[in-house]
Amino acid sequence: MPAKVTALRSRDLESEATRRAILDAAEHLLASVGESGLSIREVCARAGVTAPTIYHHFGDKAALVARVVDDCFADFDRAFAHRAAPHDPVEALRWGFDRYVEYGLRHPTHYRLMFGARLTRPSAVALASYDGLRRRVIAIADAGRLVPAIEDATAAFWAAVHGVTSLLISG
Protein backbone atom coordinates (compact mmCIF):
# COMPACT_ATOMS: atom_id res chain seq x y z
CA MET A 1 0.00 0.00 0.00
CA PRO A 2 1.43 3.41 -0.92
CA ALA A 3 2.63 5.59 1.97
CA LYS A 4 0.22 8.38 0.98
CA VAL A 5 -2.82 6.07 1.28
CA THR A 6 -1.60 4.72 4.60
CA ALA A 7 -1.11 8.28 5.92
CA LEU A 8 -4.64 9.26 4.82
CA ARG A 9 -6.18 6.22 6.52
CA SER A 10 -4.20 6.94 9.67
CA ARG A 11 -5.37 10.57 9.63
CA ASP A 12 -9.00 9.45 9.11
CA LEU A 13 -8.76 7.06 12.08
CA GLU A 14 -7.21 9.78 14.22
CA SER A 15 -9.92 12.23 13.16
CA GLU A 16 -12.65 9.71 14.04
CA ALA A 17 -11.01 9.04 17.42
CA THR A 18 -10.96 12.79 18.08
CA ARG A 19 -14.66 13.13 17.14
CA ARG A 20 -15.50 10.18 19.38
CA ALA A 21 -13.58 11.68 22.34
CA ILE A 22 -15.41 14.98 21.89
CA LEU A 23 -18.81 13.26 21.66
CA ASP A 24 -18.11 11.10 24.71
CA ALA A 25 -17.04 14.15 26.73
CA ALA A 26 -20.08 16.13 25.61
CA GLU A 27 -22.43 13.23 26.37
CA HIS A 28 -20.99 12.85 29.86
CA LEU A 29 -21.29 16.57 30.55
CA LEU A 30 -24.81 16.81 29.15
CA ALA A 31 -25.84 13.91 31.35
CA SER A 32 -24.29 15.39 34.48
CA VAL A 33 -24.81 19.16 34.13
CA GLY A 34 -27.42 19.45 31.39
CA GLU A 35 -27.38 21.50 28.25
CA SER A 36 -27.27 24.83 30.07
CA GLY A 37 -24.20 23.73 32.03
CA LEU A 38 -22.31 22.40 29.02
CA SER A 39 -19.31 24.52 28.13
CA ILE A 40 -17.00 24.08 25.17
CA ARG A 41 -14.09 24.77 27.52
CA GLU A 42 -15.03 21.79 29.70
CA VAL A 43 -15.60 19.53 26.69
CA CYS A 44 -12.11 20.51 25.48
CA ALA A 45 -10.57 19.71 28.86
CA ARG A 46 -12.23 16.29 29.04
CA ALA A 47 -11.57 15.36 25.42
CA GLY A 48 -8.01 16.70 25.37
CA VAL A 49 -8.61 19.00 22.40
CA THR A 50 -8.77 22.72 21.69
CA ALA A 51 -11.90 24.73 20.93
CA PRO A 52 -11.01 25.12 17.23
CA THR A 53 -10.94 21.31 16.98
CA ILE A 54 -14.51 21.12 18.25
CA TYR A 55 -15.64 23.87 15.91
CA HIS A 56 -13.86 22.14 13.02
CA HIS A 57 -15.67 18.85 13.63
CA PHE A 58 -19.08 20.11 14.74
CA GLY A 59 -19.48 23.79 13.86
CA ASP A 60 -20.82 25.08 17.16
CA LYS A 61 -22.17 24.05 20.55
CA ALA A 62 -25.74 23.55 19.26
CA ALA A 63 -24.52 21.24 16.51
CA LEU A 64 -22.46 19.25 19.02
CA VAL A 65 -25.49 18.81 21.29
CA ALA A 66 -27.62 17.82 18.28
CA ARG A 67 -25.06 15.21 17.26
CA VAL A 68 -24.99 13.70 20.77
CA VAL A 69 -28.79 13.51 20.75
CA ASP A 70 -28.77 11.96 17.26
CA ASP A 71 -26.31 9.33 18.46
CA CYS A 72 -28.67 8.50 21.33
CA PHE A 73 -31.61 8.08 18.92
CA ALA A 74 -29.49 5.87 16.66
CA ASP A 75 -28.56 3.72 19.67
CA PHE A 76 -32.25 3.56 20.63
CA ASP A 77 -33.22 2.36 17.14
CA ARG A 78 -30.38 -0.21 17.08
CA ALA A 79 -31.73 -1.64 20.34
CA PHE A 80 -34.93 -2.56 18.45
CA ALA A 81 -33.33 -3.71 15.21
CA HIS A 82 -32.12 -7.15 16.26
CA ARG A 83 -35.41 -8.26 17.79
CA ALA A 84 -38.44 -9.42 15.85
CA ALA A 85 -41.78 -7.88 16.75
CA PRO A 86 -44.94 -10.01 16.79
CA HIS A 87 -46.88 -10.19 13.52
CA ASP A 88 -50.17 -8.98 14.98
CA PRO A 89 -50.06 -5.15 14.71
CA VAL A 90 -51.59 -4.49 18.14
CA GLU A 91 -49.20 -6.96 19.76
CA ALA A 92 -46.34 -5.36 17.81
CA LEU A 93 -47.31 -1.96 19.27
CA ARG A 94 -47.41 -3.44 22.80
CA TRP A 95 -44.05 -5.08 22.14
CA GLY A 96 -42.66 -1.73 20.99
CA PHE A 97 -43.95 -0.05 24.16
CA ASP A 98 -42.18 -2.66 26.26
CA ARG A 99 -38.92 -2.18 24.33
CA TYR A 100 -39.24 1.61 24.63
CA VAL A 101 -39.68 1.47 28.40
CA GLU A 102 -36.93 -1.16 28.66
CA TYR A 103 -34.51 1.07 26.76
CA GLY A 104 -35.36 4.11 28.88
CA LEU A 105 -34.80 2.19 32.10
CA ARG A 106 -31.54 0.64 30.87
CA HIS A 107 -30.25 3.93 29.45
CA PRO A 108 -31.78 6.73 31.53
CA THR A 109 -28.97 9.13 30.67
CA HIS A 110 -29.48 8.67 26.94
CA TYR A 111 -33.23 8.92 27.40
CA ARG A 112 -32.93 12.22 29.25
CA LEU A 113 -30.62 13.55 26.55
CA MET A 114 -32.98 12.47 23.78
CA PHE A 115 -35.96 14.26 25.26
CA GLY A 116 -34.36 16.94 27.43
CA ALA A 117 -32.29 18.80 24.84
CA ARG A 118 -33.87 22.03 23.64
CA LEU A 119 -33.32 21.56 19.94
CA THR A 120 -34.97 24.06 17.62
CA ARG A 121 -36.53 21.23 15.64
CA PRO A 122 -36.35 17.45 15.67
CA SER A 123 -33.49 15.98 13.68
CA ALA A 124 -33.90 13.53 10.83
CA VAL A 125 -32.79 10.73 13.17
CA ALA A 126 -35.42 11.66 15.78
CA LEU A 127 -38.13 11.95 13.12
CA ALA A 128 -37.17 8.56 11.69
CA SER A 129 -37.50 7.05 15.14
CA TYR A 130 -40.97 8.58 15.59
CA ASP A 131 -41.88 7.33 12.12
CA GLY A 132 -41.24 3.78 13.34
CA LEU A 133 -44.09 4.24 15.83
CA ARG A 134 -46.25 5.83 13.14
CA ARG A 135 -45.72 2.79 10.88
CA ARG A 136 -46.90 0.50 13.69
CA VAL A 137 -50.04 2.64 14.09
CA ILE A 138 -50.62 2.54 10.32
CA ALA A 139 -50.40 -1.27 10.44
CA ILE A 140 -53.16 -1.27 13.07
CA ALA A 141 -55.27 1.07 10.89
CA ASP A 142 -54.64 -1.13 7.83
CA ALA A 143 -55.92 -4.10 9.84
CA GLY A 144 -59.14 -2.16 10.53
CA ARG A 145 -58.43 -1.98 14.26
CA LEU A 146 -57.85 1.76 14.76
CA VAL A 147 -60.64 4.25 15.48
CA PRO A 148 -58.89 7.65 15.78
CA ALA A 149 -56.94 9.34 13.02
CA ILE A 150 -53.43 7.95 12.50
CA GLU A 151 -51.63 11.16 13.51
CA ASP A 152 -53.77 11.57 16.64
CA ALA A 153 -53.26 7.95 17.65
CA THR A 154 -49.51 8.12 17.02
CA ALA A 155 -49.17 11.25 19.17
CA ALA A 156 -51.32 9.73 21.93
CA PHE A 157 -49.38 6.45 21.94
CA TRP A 158 -46.07 8.30 22.04
CA ALA A 159 -47.25 10.59 24.85
CA ALA A 160 -48.39 7.59 26.87
CA VAL A 161 -45.20 5.56 26.51
CA HIS A 162 -43.02 8.63 26.97
CA GLY A 163 -44.95 9.62 30.10
CA VAL A 164 -44.71 6.15 31.62
CA THR A 165 -41.00 5.87 30.81
CA SER A 166 -40.24 9.33 32.20
CA LEU A 167 -42.15 8.58 35.41
CA LEU A 168 -40.40 5.24 35.88
CA ILE A 169 -36.98 6.81 35.33
CA SER A 170 -37.66 9.61 37.79
CA GLY A 171 -38.96 7.16 40.38
C-alpha positions in Angstrom: 0.0 0.0 0.0 1.4 3.4 -0.9 2.6 5.6 2.0 0.2 8.4 1.0 -2.8 6.1 1.3 -1.6 4.7 4.6 -1.1 8.3 5.9 -4.6 9.3 4.8 -6.2 6.2 6.5 -4.2 6.9 9.7 -5.4 10.6 9.6 -9.0 9.4 9.1 -8.8 7.1 12.1 -7.2 9.8 14.2 -9.9 12.2 13.2 -12.7 9.7 14.0 -11.0 9.0 17.4 -11.0 12.8 18.1 -14.7 13.1 17.1 -15.5 10.2 19.4 -13.6 11.7 22.3 -15.4 15.0 21.9 -18.8 13.3 21.7 -18.1 11.1 24.7 -17.0 14.1 26.7 -20.1 16.1 25.6 -22.4 13.2 26.4 -21.0 12.9 29.9 -21.3 16.6 30.6 -24.8 16.8 29.1 -25.8 13.9 31.4 -24.3 15.4 34.5 -24.8 19.2 34.1 -27.4 19.5 31.4 -27.4 21.5 28.2 -27.3 24.8 30.1 -24.2 23.7 32.0 -22.3 22.4 29.0 -19.3 24.5 28.1 -17.0 24.1 25.2 -14.1 24.8 27.5 -15.0 21.8 29.7 -15.6 19.5 26.7 -12.1 20.5 25.5 -10.6 19.7 28.9 -12.2 16.3 29.0 -11.6 15.4 25.4 -8.0 16.7 25.4 -8.6 19.0 22.4 -8.8 22.7 21.7 -11.9 24.7 20.9 -11.0 25.1 17.2 -10.9 21.3 17.0 -14.5 21.1 18.3 -15.6 23.9 15.9 -13.9 22.1 13.0 -15.7 18.9 13.6 -19.1 20.1 14.7 -19.5 23.8 13.9 -20.8 25.1 17.2 -22.2 24.0 20.6 -25.7 23.6 19.3 -24.5 21.2 16.5 -22.5 19.3 19.0 -25.5 18.8 21.3 -27.6 17.8 18.3 -25.1 15.2 17.3 -25.0 13.7 20.8 -28.8 13.5 20.7 -28.8 12.0 17.3 -26.3 9.3 18.5 -28.7 8.5 21.3 -31.6 8.1 18.9 -29.5 5.9 16.7 -28.6 3.7 19.7 -32.2 3.6 20.6 -33.2 2.4 17.1 -30.4 -0.2 17.1 -31.7 -1.6 20.3 -34.9 -2.6 18.5 -33.3 -3.7 15.2 -32.1 -7.2 16.3 -35.4 -8.3 17.8 -38.4 -9.4 15.9 -41.8 -7.9 16.7 -44.9 -10.0 16.8 -46.9 -10.2 13.5 -50.2 -9.0 15.0 -50.1 -5.2 14.7 -51.6 -4.5 18.1 -49.2 -7.0 19.8 -46.3 -5.4 17.8 -47.3 -2.0 19.3 -47.4 -3.4 22.8 -44.1 -5.1 22.1 -42.7 -1.7 21.0 -44.0 0.0 24.2 -42.2 -2.7 26.3 -38.9 -2.2 24.3 -39.2 1.6 24.6 -39.7 1.5 28.4 -36.9 -1.2 28.7 -34.5 1.1 26.8 -35.4 4.1 28.9 -34.8 2.2 32.1 -31.5 0.6 30.9 -30.2 3.9 29.4 -31.8 6.7 31.5 -29.0 9.1 30.7 -29.5 8.7 26.9 -33.2 8.9 27.4 -32.9 12.2 29.3 -30.6 13.6 26.6 -33.0 12.5 23.8 -36.0 14.3 25.3 -34.4 16.9 27.4 -32.3 18.8 24.8 -33.9 22.0 23.6 -33.3 21.6 19.9 -35.0 24.1 17.6 -36.5 21.2 15.6 -36.4 17.4 15.7 -33.5 16.0 13.7 -33.9 13.5 10.8 -32.8 10.7 13.2 -35.4 11.7 15.8 -38.1 12.0 13.1 -37.2 8.6 11.7 -37.5 7.0 15.1 -41.0 8.6 15.6 -41.9 7.3 12.1 -41.2 3.8 13.3 -44.1 4.2 15.8 -46.3 5.8 13.1 -45.7 2.8 10.9 -46.9 0.5 13.7 -50.0 2.6 14.1 -50.6 2.5 10.3 -50.4 -1.3 10.4 -53.2 -1.3 13.1 -55.3 1.1 10.9 -54.6 -1.1 7.8 -55.9 -4.1 9.8 -59.1 -2.2 10.5 -58.4 -2.0 14.3 -57.8 1.8 14.8 -60.6 4.2 15.5 -58.9 7.6 15.8 -56.9 9.3 13.0 -53.4 8.0 12.5 -51.6 11.2 13.5 -53.8 11.6 16.6 -53.3 7.9 17.7 -49.5 8.1 17.0 -49.2 11.3 19.2 -51.3 9.7 21.9 -49.4 6.5 21.9 -46.1 8.3 22.0 -47.3 10.6 24.8 -48.4 7.6 26.9 -45.2 5.6 26.5 -43.0 8.6 27.0 -44.9 9.6 30.1 -44.7 6.1 31.6 -41.0 5.9 30.8 -40.2 9.3 32.2 -42.2 8.6 35.4 -40.4 5.2 35.9 -37.0 6.8 35.3 -37.7 9.6 37.8 -39.0 7.2 40.4 
